[in-house]
Amino acid sequence: MDDVELKIGDQLAPVLLKAIEESRISIVVFSENYAASSWCLDELVCIKSKCEHVWPIFYKVDPSYVRYQKGSYGEAMTKHESRFGKDCDKVHKWRSALTDIANLKGEHLQSEQGKDESKFIDDLVDKIFIKVSPKDLSSNEHIVGRKYRVEELKSLLDLESRNVTCLLGIHGVGGIGKTTLAKALYDSIYKHFESSSFLSNVRETSKQKGFKHMQERLLSEILEVKKIKLKSIEEGTRAIKIRLGLKRVLIVLDDVDNVEQLKKLAKERDWFGIGSRIVITTRDKHLLDFGGVEKRYEVKVLNEQESLELICQIAFKKSYPESNYEDLSYRAMRCCKGLPLALKVLGSHMIGKDLGGWKDALDRYEKNPHEDVQKVLRISYDSLPFNEKNIFLDIACFFKGKRLEYVKEVLDACDFCSGDGITTLVNKSLLTIDYQCQCLEMHDLLQDMGREIVREEAWNEVGERSRLWHHEDVLQVLADNNGSRQIQGIMLDPPKREEINCINTVFEKMKNLRILIVHNTSFSQEPRFLPNNLRLLDWKCYPSQSFPLSFYPRKIVTINLRGCPLLVLEKPFQRFEHLTSMDFSNCHMITKFPDVSGTMNLRELRLDKCKNLVSIHESVGHLANLVFLSASQCTQLQTIEELPKSIKKLIGLNYLDMTYCMRLQHLPSSLFMLPNFVTLHIGRCHQLRESFRMSKGNHSTCPKLETLHFEDANLLEEDIHMIIYNFPNLKDLNLSWNNFVSLPTCIEEYTKLTCLDVSYCKMLREIPELPSSVEKVDATLCNSLASETSNMLWSQVRKETRRLEVMMPKRKIPEWFDYVSKGSFLIFKARGKFPAIALAFVFGEMDAKAKKTLPIEWRAIGMNLFIEGERRQCHAFAMGENHVFLCNLQVLLSLEVWDVGNDWKTIEVHCETELSLCSWGVYVYKHETNMEDIQFMSHDPNSSLVRSLHEISEEEQIRNFELDETYRVLAMMIKHLDKLWYVIDESPELLETKQFLVEFLGKVFRRYLMNSREGKNTLGLNIEDDEEMDVNLVMLVVITVIVSSVEGFLQEDSSFEDDVNAYDLNHNTICSACLELLSISIKLFFPVLFLHLFIE
């Protein structure tokens, strides 16, 4: 009861204030005499300011009386003004609270109209129950790693913009966590809207209960009415547009798989009030095109750290593994490939199991992925048309990770519509495209599902399945000769080289075979029959000197016979009219490349490293569709002194590589007039410089050439001038290993140049002002460069308009850099947007031991970026002694869109190398970075973040090391290794030494692999075999990281080439070995031998 005698200034009881503040909803009953109570009015002010949801009830009083303080409310407020004063602040707050809350939607009960009060109360309870029912959807969900993803989604929704309606699509493969992420997003933002609804499982619910039920549910939740009954779907559509058109709502439509679902629930954005947000989750990205869903978010797999945390939370109820379960937890995590659904299923299965139980479960899981996961993933596959199902199965069995264009050509030749089919698979999240390398990617669990579907075709009869990819299955079919017409594709690629004993007509039963891929095998008999239905023949070391006489595959598009002993090629290539790609690299028996006039659709021809190839038929020059021609390192092409004049008919030619064709004397002028000619590699073609000198050309000589690699060709200044003059549109120019002293000043006018490589030009003194388009300059070991050149390159940074990467000899960083320090790593703090900064690292000399071990002039450097101790990015490059590396960190590590967050974060950049890091500097681009958001720090030698990779355990190194970055390091080093081999080849006195080295290192590497396979001194990386091994790569790995104990390696007597064939090594295998070898100390080398090897 209110007491009118309460003294002025008396406050509401604290317990009452606390109750109001903690209430989820406040019901205010405005009665006839409500305004007469000062306590009621004080409560009302508190409710207005503290309570999120307020529900007014006007009990036998006109709402306008409350809103405008008329009638009994006006009289009561007049009395309060007389008591407290007309200008009293308290009275003003009372009037404001009455007006504001009376303007809210509420209930009006007038007994004189005959309304039943008990019915009114029952209805009110139902409405309040709907209003206060818990809406948090993800409170019990494991949402590891989702916090920052939710923030990314909120950023896309742009919640601050209340005058626009936004539609957001969240797409990704089944089990990737779309629903979990959508729930977490919903929980974090629904309170910002008038009403909200999360319609879960739209796909299944609409099938089982229909669209009308979904509409009723949506309206009920948004209008906060317990039950809504619709007569038809059309009525529901009208009701949504009319009833929700003025409300600012949040709606989540989860798991949409059909356009009709969107049409019935959220066809147009104007169905909803301004400021509404509609979120759609789907596996089919194509659905988002309907309705103008412009903002999209693709859910990616979890990284290793997030995956481990998730599976541990489920299995152990904590974020890290139990003691003794570390290795098994990592193994389980890797099985799931970052897919949250798989992690949850497997983690749940592991709860309460002992070590033995974990091992048994993982053994079973690795053989047959959990059926619960497969059931979820298969939903998308089952909805595919026949064409798309076949494309999906072909990719799952044979083409994962392969080039998009290559796969499309094969599929189109198989009469599948690859363009539309691949687009459909991408839209349904069954396939992704890596646009950077133009390759097809598929989640491992989706690949497992596809292969399981093929197994189900014939569980017990392997020869009756449509596709065979497991080497044991293929070997069984070949040995038993039980193939059938059902087999459409075979891939035989065993982990170790296999001797195949089968009859020479083993393929005769496989009349419908479209795809044949054979690697790492040795057949006892040459095939007497190959199916004419073949579209792809990829047989490394094909065991015959000719094709079967009956072999006439009219629709074949790709022939890849690397390393085969083929001699007779003439007849077949005059009748393969659909053939688009041929690869005869490393075919040492071929001496003449035949007439290919019958393959007018040929687009790609590779003849690299055919060491006995003497001539190429002139018909190659008439292939109008040829795009790619590579004949590098064909050292016996002695009769070819110039390209045939017919080359002018190669109107489609885009890429030509004649590297190390040292007898090539002339390039016909017609070559440079080809309309699509973009890339030319002619390194070490010493005599070609005369061809450029004789050219008087003009700026239309080669209007489209963008990439020219003309390294190690004894080029002088006049040659460079003619090159630049004749090729005005060059973007990538490699002039390394040449003898010119300066570059022409006119280079500044060539505004399309982005990359200039003049490394190892040891006589180069001057680089003039470069065009603003240049992004990278490699002047490694250009030790004659004048200081004016380096100053010019430094000045480009200061202009703040350039994003330049430079490698050059230099020992000092300019004083105008914002921060310069000494130390083994760079460290600073930042917040907000990742700062736009230029970094400079000055590297000194390597220690004497390292130099003696490997006496070359450069070393590989690995740059790692850490944020709060977590490695986020890495970059690899090669650098000489006493050199500086200048780069823009954002560009180098692709950080343009990174946001560090509002809190200060510690950022470190570490360089792992045998070179000493003398100093480093930072220059901040002030027009892009707020200087208040970056702080430079002194080094703390005791910081746990300062650990070198050498101080981290081997197992941790392997888990954290980026395999692709290792490959990049090796690829960069191989560039220089080619130089070494050709120096040796031209020095007869060194050839015997080279052969000894090759054989010895082959034994070293072979023994190491043998130990690895037996579990000795290995960390057990599991890398796929799908690339051709490069001898140079093996050589480089072993040269760089010779193992510590080699005494036993000399016991085997076998050549290096035998070892290569025995293991069918590939790039990824080498990278794996490199990672493991790096952990072993370098104790034994051959100082005298290397002194000879590195003489020029």
PyMOL commands that set and color helices and strands:
alter all, ss='L'
color gray80, all
select helices_A, chain A and resi 14-22+34-36+38-50+63-68+72-84+89-102+111-113+117-132+147-157+178-192+202-223+233-244+259-266+269-271+285-289+304-316+326-336+340-350+355-367+371-382+386-399+404-413+418-427+444-455+462-464+471-480+572-574+618-622+645-649+669-673+686-693+717-726+745-749+787-798+848-853+889-892+931-933+944-946+949-951+954-960+963-985+988-1013+1031-1040+1047-1051+1056-1063+1067-1077+1087-1093
alter helices_A, ss='H'
color red, helices_A
select strands_A, chain A and resi 26-30+54-59+107-109+166-171+195-199+249-256+277-282+295-298+432-434+439-441+467-468+489-492+498-500+515-518+521-523+536-539+558-560+581-583+592-593+604-606+615-616+628-630+655-657+679-681+707-709+732-734+755-757+776-778+805-809+819-821+825-833+837-846+858-867+870-880+883-888+899-912+915-924+934-936
alter strands_A, ss='S'
color yellow, strands_A
deselect
rebuild
show_as cartoon
